[in-house]
Amino acid sequence: MPEHQDAAFRTFEDLDVYQKAREFRKRMYAAARKLPDFEKYELGRQIRRAAVSLTNNIAECHGRYHYLDEIKFQIQSRGSLAELLDDLNVCHDEHYLPTAEIVELKERAKEVQRLINGYIRFLRERKAGASLTVRESAGEDELLYEFRDTV
């Protein structure tokens, strides 16, 4: 966060997780521009879509005021990041990008994933004393919400 800002954030743009994801999105866009012409539409479009989804979901999370919605959008953001990692695997397997660039992008992706996981943890801990858990369901695109008494 720039030094001139308060310690408390005001918008999603002030979140470290968003800032790092935004930088990663820019790098993935740059990688998509390096693809061979025949891949710029298909794989390039997929990379751009997933990269935008990564940052869009972080922003949308911040715009929600319900605990479970916030977590749901962070989990979707993490899913978009996983898609981008697979796209990088395609680029590696097909020799579309230099190996060193792919390694560097994957390292940046790990940092973004660490921040997303940390933000999810923060959201859960902020809901201190809650008896609510969120887990991803197997085979479905939705989250399952469980309510348990902690008494």
C-alpha positions as CSV (number, residue, x, y, z in Angstrom):
1,M,0.0,0.0,0.0
2,P,1.4,3.4,-0.8
3,E,2.8,5.3,2.1
4,H,0.4,8.3,1.7
5,Q,-2.6,6.1,2.5
6,D,-4.0,5.2,5.8
7,A,-3.4,1.8,7.2
8,A,-7.1,0.9,6.8
9,F,-8.2,0.3,3.2
10,R,-11.2,2.0,1.6
11,T,-11.7,0.1,-1.6
12,F,-10.8,-3.2,-3.1
13,E,-8.0,-1.4,-4.9
14,D,-6.3,-0.9,-1.6
15,L,-6.2,-4.7,-0.8
16,D,-2.8,-6.3,-1.2
17,V,-4.4,-9.4,-2.7
18,Y,-6.1,-7.2,-5.4
19,Q,-2.9,-5.3,-6.2
20,K,-0.8,-8.5,-6.6
21,A,-3.6,-10.2,-8.6
22,R,-3.8,-7.1,-10.9
23,E,-0.1,-7.2,-11.6
24,F,-0.4,-10.9,-12.3
25,R,-3.3,-10.2,-14.7
26,K,-1.2,-7.7,-16.6
27,R,1.6,-10.2,-16.9
28,M,-0.8,-12.9,-18.2
29,Y,-2.2,-10.5,-20.7
30,A,1.4,-9.8,-21.9
31,A,2.0,-13.6,-22.1
32,A,-1.2,-14.0,-24.2
33,R,0.1,-11.4,-26.7
34,K,3.2,-13.6,-27.2
35,L,1.2,-16.7,-28.3
36,P,1.5,-17.9,-31.9
37,D,-1.1,-16.4,-34.1
38,F,-3.2,-19.6,-34.3
39,E,-3.5,-19.6,-30.5
40,K,-4.2,-15.9,-29.9
41,Y,-7.9,-16.3,-30.3
42,E,-8.6,-19.6,-28.5
43,L,-5.9,-19.9,-25.7
44,G,-5.3,-16.1,-25.6
45,R,-9.0,-15.5,-25.1
46,Q,-9.1,-18.1,-22.3
47,I,-6.1,-16.6,-20.6
48,R,-7.6,-13.1,-20.8
49,R,-11.0,-14.3,-19.5
50,A,-9.5,-16.1,-16.5
51,A,-7.2,-13.3,-15.7
52,V,-10.1,-10.8,-15.7
53,S,-12.2,-13.2,-13.6
54,L,-9.3,-13.4,-11.1
55,T,-9.4,-9.6,-10.3
56,N,-13.2,-9.2,-10.9
57,N,-14.0,-11.7,-8.2
58,I,-11.7,-10.1,-5.7
59,A,-13.4,-6.7,-6.5
60,E,-16.9,-8.3,-6.3
61,C,-16.1,-9.9,-3.0
62,H,-15.2,-6.5,-1.5
63,G,-18.5,-5.2,-2.7
64,R,-20.5,-7.8,-0.8
65,Y,-21.4,-7.4,2.8
66,H,-22.4,-11.0,3.6
67,Y,-19.7,-13.2,5.0
68,L,-20.5,-16.2,2.8
69,D,-20.7,-14.2,-0.4
70,E,-17.3,-12.7,0.3
71,I,-15.7,-16.1,0.7
72,K,-17.6,-17.5,-2.3
73,F,-16.1,-14.8,-4.6
74,Q,-12.6,-15.4,-3.2
75,I,-12.9,-19.1,-3.9
76,Q,-14.0,-18.3,-7.4
77,S,-11.0,-16.1,-7.8
78,R,-8.8,-18.9,-6.6
79,G,-10.4,-21.1,-9.3
80,S,-9.6,-18.6,-12.0
81,L,-6.0,-18.6,-10.8
82,A,-5.9,-22.4,-11.1
83,E,-7.2,-22.1,-14.7
84,L,-4.3,-19.7,-15.4
85,L,-1.8,-22.2,-14.0
86,D,-3.2,-24.8,-16.3
87,D,-2.9,-22.3,-19.2
88,L,0.7,-21.8,-18.3
89,N,1.1,-25.6,-18.4
90,V,-0.3,-25.6,-22.0
91,C,2.2,-22.8,-22.9
92,H,5.0,-24.9,-21.5
93,D,3.9,-28.2,-23.1
94,E,3.6,-26.5,-26.5
95,H,6.7,-24.4,-26.1
96,Y,4.8,-21.1,-26.6
97,L,6.7,-19.2,-23.9
98,P,10.3,-19.5,-22.6
99,T,10.5,-21.8,-19.6
100,A,12.0,-19.1,-17.4
101,E,9.0,-16.9,-18.1
102,I,6.6,-19.7,-17.2
103,V,8.5,-20.4,-14.0
104,E,8.4,-16.7,-13.0
105,L,4.7,-16.5,-13.7
106,K,4.0,-19.6,-11.7
107,E,5.9,-18.1,-8.8
108,R,3.8,-14.9,-9.0
109,A,0.7,-17.1,-9.1
110,K,1.8,-18.8,-5.9
111,E,2.1,-15.5,-4.2
112,V,-1.4,-14.5,-5.4
113,Q,-2.8,-17.8,-4.2
114,R,-1.1,-17.3,-0.8
115,L,-2.8,-13.9,-0.5
116,I,-6.2,-15.2,-1.6
117,N,-6.0,-18.0,1.0
118,G,-4.9,-15.5,3.6
119,Y,-7.8,-13.2,2.8
120,I,-10.2,-16.1,3.1
121,R,-8.7,-16.9,6.4
122,F,-9.1,-13.3,7.5
123,L,-12.8,-13.3,6.4
124,R,-13.4,-16.4,8.4
125,E,-11.6,-15.2,11.5
126,R,-13.4,-11.8,11.3
127,K,-16.6,-13.7,11.7
128,A,-15.4,-14.7,15.2
129,G,-17.6,-17.1,17.1
130,A,-19.6,-18.0,14.0
131,S,-20.8,-21.5,13.7
132,L,-20.9,-21.3,9.9
133,T,-18.5,-23.3,7.7
134,V,-18.1,-23.1,3.9
135,R,-16.9,-26.0,1.8
136,E,-16.7,-26.6,-1.9
137,S,-18.9,-29.4,-3.1
138,A,-17.6,-32.3,-5.2
139,G,-18.9,-32.2,-8.7
140,E,-20.9,-29.1,-8.4
141,D,-20.2,-25.4,-9.1
142,E,-21.8,-24.2,-5.9
143,L,-20.7,-23.9,-2.4
144,L,-22.5,-25.8,0.3
145,Y,-23.3,-23.9,3.5
146,E,-23.4,-25.8,6.8
147,F,-24.8,-24.4,9.9
148,R,-23.6,-26.0,13.1
149,D,-24.1,-25.0,16.7
150,T,-20.9,-24.5,18.6
151,V,-22.6,-24.8,22.0
